[in-house]
Amino acid sequence: MLTISEKSQLDQNGFLLLKDVVSVSTVSQLRERALELAIAEQKTGKSHTYLPNGTAQRVWNLIDKGEIFEEAIQHPQMLNAMEYLLGSDCTLSSFTVNILYPGAPDAGLHIDYPLSALPTPRPNFPMVANSVWFLDDFTTENGATSCVPGSHRRLEALPEGGVEYEDEQQICGIQGSVLIVNGAAWHGSSENRSDTPRVALLGFFCRSILKPQQDHLKIVSDEVIERATPTLKRLLGLNSLPSLNA
Ligand SMILES: O=C(O)CCC(=O)C(=O)O
């Protein structure tokens, strides 16, 4: 369960840093696997890189890429926060690795899919939320996620074009922390001025009535779906399928 103070931070600021969520040994295994997957995808020539000079990289569909990710996405403390924001039947929208290599520039502030595609004013309750898993210490040097406190209440469109906000905060923390961000809060990764990659996982969730960013029931193998716990089955969307009544 979240504490009253944690709920209040989510309500007021639109984000919450949970410390000591993931053990040191699990962080180290997740980080090693994340980097292995990133390198393997680079070798195929089909990796998803972005930001100038390909200085950032995503690896998609982690649920299908190792049991360690199946377990991670069911972490009770992180899921409690998601269920507080999105309802106890919320589902997984996507689960990815996000790596900022040295030299990655500030990515700019954004709100999350599909909120940016909705007409304004947007709904005044959370629709989607992200969990940013710190597989490295997040520092002002290596691209710690920036957030604008209270911006989820600004239901107008996010101004375009590198606007800077005096109250923008970089959320720094040690390895094993998880940052929960209401998808309507203005946020984004910042510049990696260090000489090592900043490795994160992004566990992105949505209300069960929304179409997720990835169609897990098509892209996750039968083997993983068959062995999934009831919680994982629900997260993959098995409890929120459209009616098949003809
Ligand atoms: O990696 C980060 O610091 C945040 C990334 C993010 O917000 C996103 O890709 O939606």
The ligand as an SDF file (V2000), in Angstrom:
LIG
                    3D

 10  9  0  0  0  0  0  0  0  0999 V2000
   14.1750    7.5930  -19.6170 O   0  0  0  0  0  0  0  0  0  0  0  0
   13.6950    8.5840  -19.0600 C   0  0  0  0  0  0  0  0  0  0  0  0
   14.3130    9.2960  -18.2630 O   0  0  0  0  0  0  0  0  0  0  0  0
   12.2680    8.9700  -19.3380 C   0  0  0  0  0  0  0  0  0  0  0  0
   11.7850    8.4700  -20.6750 C   0  0  0  0  0  0  0  0  0  0  0  0
   10.3730    8.8540  -20.9400 C   0  0  0  0  0  0  0  0  0  0  0  0
    9.7910    9.6120  -20.2540 O   0  0  0  0  0  0  0  0  0  0  0  0
    9.6700    8.3030  -22.0670 C   0  0  0  0  0  0  0  0  0  0  0  0
   10.3170    7.7560  -22.9660 O   0  0  0  0  0  0  0  0  0  0  0  0
    8.4280    8.4420  -22.1140 O   0  0  0  0  0  0  0  0  0  0  0  0
  1  2  2  0
  2  3  1  0
  2  4  1  0
  4  5  1  0
  5  6  1  0
  6  7  2  0
  6  8  1  0
  8  9  2  0
  8 10  1  0
M  END
$$$$
